[in-house]
Amino acid sequence: MRDKPTVLKLGGSVVTRKNEPLTPNIDAINRLADEIFRADSKPLIVVHGGGSYGHPIAKKYRIRGGFKEETQLFGFSETHQAMISLNSLLTRAFLEHGIPAFSISPSSFIVTHKGRIQRLNLKVLKSALKLGMIPILYGDAVFDDKLGFTILSGDQIAVSLAVKLKAERIIMGVDVDGLYDSDPKINPSAHLIPELSLEEYANVIRQVGESISPDVTGGMLGKILELRVAVENGIEVLIVNALKPDNIYRALRGEEVVGTRIRT
């Protein structure tokens, strides 16, 4: 067992079928649970995105922009409940594959200020890690001391936990092979960026920002903007395609895998 934890972020486009509302990708969830069990990489924290569970409801009720009218209260609660439902599916799959997973709701220990994490209490999460459990968190609808409430992305949670806990690395499991110089889903000539340094960040951010349409929590652009903080704190980042079998297994084991590695 390593001393420093690994933070594994599984994108919503991986664990759900993003174009089908409230539809999990059960095959992917079960395969990933098996890969995580086989890799046996501890201490490990798993954070997953919302995909077709959280994003449609949050967008419908405009939750990210904060409290404006009473009808949003129902949307805030519905968004949170949808994420609990998705998280329950992942937690159950992990348990069935022999992983001692423990679900932790971000809204129960994190408060934001204008959408950025302001306060978080890590006592429960640290206790779970100390016992050898695998905390499993998710992007959530959270209370905000300025906006009333907002959406907190799994990416921001993953980076914040990695920095606070001095993680060894962050592994980002997405639905493409890594970071490209343009959107590979639109441009067949897009080139994978296998290595990225802090010095190259500004140029890549500009390229990605021009080529990718963001979702409610920022899409790929949002991910690399969040990840910069982790890299600045000496935490290595690896972005891989979690829809390809054994990529997450190899990444957790520290083996060679196609993807984008980000370092200082």
N, C-alpha and C positions, 0 to 999 in steps of 0.2 A: 504493500500500500504506500502510495506517495504521501508526503507531508502536505503538499499544496494541492488544493482541489482542482479538478477540471470542471469547467462549465460547458455543458452541451446545450446549445439552442437548436430546437427543431422547429423549422418554419411552419406556419399555418398551411402553406401550399404543399407541405409534405404530409402532414397528419390529417388533412381534410381534402375533400375534392372541392377546390375553391370556387368552381362555377356552379355548384349544386348546394343551395342553402342547407345548413345543418346536416351535412353529409360527411361522416368520417371516412378516412382512407384506412379501413380496417386491415387490409393486407399489409400496407406499409407499417402501421402501428405494431402489428404482431411481429413482422420481420425485424423492425428496429428493436423491439423488446428482446428478441432472441440475440441480436448482435451485441446489445449492451450487456446482456447476461454473459455471453461468451467472452467478451473483452475483459470483464471483471476489473474495470478501472475505477479504483476508489482512492480518495474521496471524490464523489461525483455529484454534481447538481444538474438537474435537467430543467430547462425552461422551454415551454412550447408556445407557439403563436396561436392566433384565433382562427385564421382562415375563414371558411364559410360559416363558422359558428359566431364569432365575435364581430367581424367587420360589417356584415349587412345590417345588423341591428344598430350597431354604434353609428353607422352612417345615416340610417333612417331617422334616428332621433337626435342627430348632431351632438353626440355626447362629448366628443373631443373638445369642442369649443366651450364647454362649461354650461352651467345651469342658467337657462333663460326663461323657461316656462314649466308649469307643473306637469304637463304631459311627459316631459323628459324624465321625470322620476321613474316612470314605468319602464322607459327605455333603458335607463341606467341599471335598474334591477334586472331587466330581461337580459341585457348584455352580460352582466355578471353571472346570472344563472346559466346562460348558454355556455360560458367558459367553464363553469363548474361541471356541466354535463360532459364537455369534451375532455376535461382533465380527469374525470372519473373513468372514462373509457381507457385513457392511457394508463392511469394508475392500476386499474384492474388487469390490463394486459401485462404490465410489468410484474405484478404479483403472481399472475398465472405462469410467468416464465421464470420464476424463482428470484426476482429482484425485490428486495425489501424497500419498496417505494413508499414515500409518505407525502401526501398532498398538502401543500401549504398555499393558502389563498393570499396573494399579494396585498389585496385591499385590507387584510386583517393586521398588517404590520408596516405598511408603507403609506405615507401621506406626501402628496406632491405640492409644488408651488408653481403655478403657471405651466403645469405639465412636466416639470422636472422633479425628480425625487428630492424631497426636502428632509424627510425623517424616515428612518427604518430601524426596526428593532430586530436584531439578528439572533436573539437568545434561543428561540425555538429552532431555527435552522441550524445553528451551531450544535445544539443538543442532538438533533437528528444525525448530523454528520459524525459526531463523536461516538455515537452508538453503532455506526456503520450502516446507517440507512441512506437511501437515495432520495433527497427532497425533490419533489417535482412541482414546479410552479408554472405560471402562465401569464400571458398578457391579460390585463384585467381592467375593469372599470373601477376607478379608485376615487377617494375623496381628495379634494384639492383645496388648500386653505385660501386661495384667491378666486378660483373659478367655481367652487362648490363641488364639482366633480370633473373628471376627464378620463381619457383613455391612456393607460400606461402600457407601452409596448413591451413585449417580451425581450426585444433587443436591449432596451434601456435597462430592464431588470437584470439581464444577463451580464451586461458590462458593469453595472453598479455592484453587483454581488462579487464579480471577479476582482474588481479593484479593492473593495472593502475586505475581502477574505484573502487578498494577495494570491490569487489563483495562478497556477502554472500556465494555463492556456484556456482559450475559448475555442470551441469547435462549433461552427455555424453550419447546420445541415439545411440546405436550401434545395430548390427544384432545378437548378442548373449546375454546371460543373465548377463554378467559382465566379470570380469577378471578371467581366469582359470589358473591352474598350467601347462596346456599344451593346444594345440589347440583343442577345442571341436568339430570342424568340421572334424577333422581327427581321434582324439582319443576319443572313446565313454566312456572311463574311466576317462576322465578329470574331475577334481574337481573345482567347483566354489569357489572363494576366497571371502567370504562375507565382510570381514574387512581387511584393509591393513593400516599399519602405516609406517611412514618414516623409522623406523628402519628395516623394512622388505623389503624395496624397492630393495636393491641390489640383494637379492636372487631371487625375483620375476622377475626383469629385466633380469637376466641371464636365468631363465626358459623360459620366453616368447620369448626372443631372439633366443633361440635354437629351438623353436617349431613352430614359425609362419613366413611365408614368407612375407616380406614387399611389399606394393604397392609403387607407385611413391612418396608418402609422408610418408612412414614409417610403415603403418599398426598399429596393436595394440601396438607393441613395441614403435613406434613413439608417440602414444598417452600417454602412461604412462611415457615416458621420458619427454614429454612436461608438463604433469600434475604435476610432482614433484615440479616444480617452484611455482605453485599455492598453493600446500599443504604447502610448506615451508613458504609461506606468510599468512598462517592461513585460507586459503579458503578450505572449505570442498568440496570433489568431490564425485559424485555418478554416477556410470556407470550402465546403465540399457538397457534392450532390447526394443528398440523403435518400433519393429515390432509386439510386443504383445499389443493388445488393452488395453488402460487405464494405461499402465505403466508410460508414460510421464505425464499424468494427475495426477496420484498419487504422482509421484516424485515432480512435481511442487507444489502440495498441502502440501507436507511434510508428506505424509502418508506412511505406510509400503509398500515396494515394493522389489521384488527379485532383487538383483544386488550386486555390489561391492562398499562399502563406504571406501573412503580414507581420513584419518585424520592425524594430526601431532602425 
